[in-house]
């Protein structure tokens, strides 16, 4: 490992993050349905979507509820707070 010299006044690059889910656009009592793709496991989808909503809620102070919707082949997420 090589540690370089300390540098001053280096600008932090702008973050270009993509929002995969519409959590920031949801208002209280809104819900969004996320359909599983062909061959995608519903449980795997819920394990991706649920933590993403929970993390966003923890960071922003919002609260979400995620439920598996077997009949519709997807996951529905509600914004509660």
Secondary structure, DSSP 8 states (H G I E B T S, - for coil): -------SS----------SS-GGG--TT-EEEEE--TT--HHHHHHHHHHHHHHHHHHHT--EEEEEETTTTEEEEEE--
